[in-house]
Amino acid sequence: MSAEAGPTGNGGRDEHVRRVRLPADRRTPAAARALVRSVLAEADLDELANEALLLTTELTTNAVEHARTELDIEVAADGTGLTVTVTDFASGPVEELVVGVRNDTSDITEVAERGRGLLLVDHFASRWGTTYLRTGKGVWFRLDRAGTVPPTRVTAIDDRAARRTRAEGGEATPSAAAMSELMQTVPDPYADDPLPEFATDLLTRLAEMVGAAGGVVRLDRGDGQGVQPLARYGRQPREGNDLIRVPLAVHRPYAGELELDAAPSAYARPLAVLAAERLSLHLENDRLRRADIRRSAWLTFLAEASELLAQSLDVELTMALVPQLVVPRLGQWCAVHTTDEWGRLRLAAASHADESMLPQLHRQLAETGPDSVQARLREASRSASQMPLSGPMEGFAVPLVARGQRLGTLAVGRHQRHRHDADEVSVLEDVARRAALAIENARIHAERRRVAQTLQKSLLPPVLPVVEGIGFAAEYVPTGDDAEVGGDFYDVVPLPDGRWLVVVGDVSGKGVQAAAVTGLVRDVIRVLVGDGKPLPEVLGRLNETLVERGGGRYCTLALAAVGPGEGQFLDVSLHLAGHDRPVLLRGAGGASFVGTGGTALGLLDSIATPTAELALGPGDALIFYTDGVTERRRGRELFGTERLRESAVPLAGYSADVVAARLRATTIGFSVEPPRDDIAVLVLRNDAL
């Protein structure tokens, strides 16, 4: 266990920060709670203890149960609240959180139910979200002290995540704070509105001048709140008394009036009209200011939503993200439907501001009939135009169209207290366009990934041959980008004289062009050795083919012809064309590099490929590999050839399958980062008894 601590200055406030790395075992939740308790005590935030300890237990228990890696716990407290971040080092999405662990238990086996942990975090936390780094993923939550106003943006978490990402050589991903902000209703930007004070002062002076017993200014801003009193004076005007009513000259959606409890006179009404005109000027300025702020907020929302959608290349995740962006800011509920190849709609994701209403929402969305929501959604998808939704599901549906393709519909329910205004409708249509493009991009990426995986499989043998007395085993790990085709390959080919040819190669670059060269190299080798050509001639002709082809692609190769020798020995004829020397692992112990390096193919008109003759005794193994093994990085440190040789020494006497699997695991475990290059290991072993 390692830890670091120390209060740091934070904009004039003391911030207490503790970071600790904990193992993945059953004691971790208890240790994390102890860390949180100490920070709460230092920052005098004991009132947050119950919620903080519960949520810390949820996050750490989930990470131990699912990630099964070491955990980084960061606890930061200041004068306004506490932030806890739990980061693991496993690849893949954040697993489903668990719930049911008591605050005072350290036994994670007492979990009673699953699937509601995120609901607990969402219920108790002021804000929460996830952070994705190249080394792993984290979940964070923020608890604010009662009476404090949470900031509109969480910059501390963002800055720390960005610093960690840059330190690890990666690119910043969408911040958890940005996601949390988009999924919540923004704070009221008009909290310090000076208009009520001005209206009250103006009404007071008017009432005193005309001798009114009371007065009121009523205003409807068209925001769903209805008519609200903006200013009052004296007693409430009563119907039946002599009243002066003057409408306010404001533009839609604003509407209002000034009302005085005073008898009409030669000067009372003109003064009231004059006051109403002056107030109307201020209200018009207020309307324009609010419209400008609102449009600016919508533009910010669209920009951040676009960034989040663009970062996701997973189809299901992208569709699940859209309703979370819409609800509750743009509607009470939201549903995303996609169309299949026959044009039928399928519910992909749905969200409701009231989670208890989700089952009812799903039932209503599934109803069929001429007046059902399904019928309106089909019409919106078919006509590629906006369609209103009536009845209990009031709202409207917007088609999802990207690059001329109809992908489905985005259905949004009206707000709880008012209908959507024109600005909100425009924003939702823009969200639908951006969501459709993100979904289409994710589908294209998924198709590209499937093509890459299919092409990669076609370049490798489905199985290695089973030969009496000779053990063959191979391990292959593609690069971290699963949408790219790598240039590493291996093969085992029968020779006409009864021997077997082991081929391990690496074509420069990645992608379709590298795959084309890989397929060419494999096919040329198979054809030439099938015709009985000697290996030096095979390499020479292959070099000529690559040089004539051009394109700047080259290839390194290791060829080994293996066959029975004297007694129980295997005779191996080894040819290296620019490839790393294989490791000879003796059955009695010890490992060394064998062979002499030659010239890579495709660079020069003539090449040199020295031949090395080896004899493998019973239990001896020859380990071939590509540079994805030796160039695996951990920061600035390389795995290297010497570490590979040392890793092979303890594997003496094991079967080819075990040797290949152990070396693969050792290479992958050297770094928490995904492989930057393909990793290929092929083991040839003398299995004579």
Buried (B, 14 or more C-beta within 10 A) or exposed (E): EEEEBEBEEBEEEEBBBBBBBBEBEBEBBBBBBEBBBBBBEBBEBEEBBEBBBBBBBBBBBBBBBBBEBBBBBBBBBBBBBBBBBBBBBBBEEBBEBBBBBEBEBBEBEEBEEBEBBBEBBBEBBBBBBBBBBBBBBBBBBBBBBEEEEBBEEBEBBBEBBBEBBEEBEBEBBBBBBBBBBBBBEEEEBEEEBEBBEBBBEBBBEBBEBBEBBBBBBBBBBBBBEEEEEBBBBBEEBEEEEEBBEBEBBBEEBBBBBBBBBBBEEEEBBEBBBEBBEEBBEBBBEBBEBBEEEBEEBBEEBBEBBBEBBBBBBEBEEBBBBBBBBBBBBBBBBBBBBBBEEEEEBEBBBBBBBEEEBEEEBEEBBEEEEEEBBBBBBBBBBBEEEBBEBEEEBEBBBBBBBBEEEBBBBBBBBBBEEBEBBEEBBBBBBBBBBBBBBBBBBBBBBBEBBEEBBEBBEEBBBEEBEEEEEBBBBBBBBBBEBBBBBBBBBBBBBBBEEEBBBBBBBBBBBBEEBBBBBBBBBBEBBBEBBEEEBBBBEBBBBBBBBBBEEEEEBBBBBBBBBBBBBEEBBBBBBBBBBBBBBBBBBBBEEEBEBBBEBBBBBBBEEEBEBBBBEBEBBBBBBBBBBBBBBBBBBEEEEEBBBEBBBEBBBEBBBBBBBBBBBBBBEBBBEBBBBBBBBBBBBBBBBBBBE
